């Protein structure tokens, strides 16, 4: 009998990652407008049947990096990468193809006012979908 969890991978899923510049936070009024716009996009995704999950992340100051090495781990504060753009949040969506995912990426970028990285998940066999 096939593993039922693998069935989940039959539908193409995409990560829409919000790249946020923590060095240039928005004024409170714009932050509220941005949150309203992103809530609308999320509601549109739900209505279209492609929404899987959405999450906003606390700033990178709250990050802990766990690194493996020699059979043990070490933990350090702060993000791994030294960059002004950090992962600020994300959506996981399911779509028929990359073009649909990119169309949602455009809507998210306009709503967030931030770059959106669109990345497909691997399929159940650890390979790329044919439209990548």
PyMOL commands that set and color helices and strands:
alter all, ss='L'
color gray80, all
select helices_A, chain A and resi 4-10+28-48+60-62+98-112
alter helices_A, ss='H'
color red, helices_A
select strands_A, chain A and resi 13-21+51-56+64-69+72-77+85-94+115-120
alter strands_A, ss='S'
color yellow, strands_A
deselect
rebuild
show_as cartoon
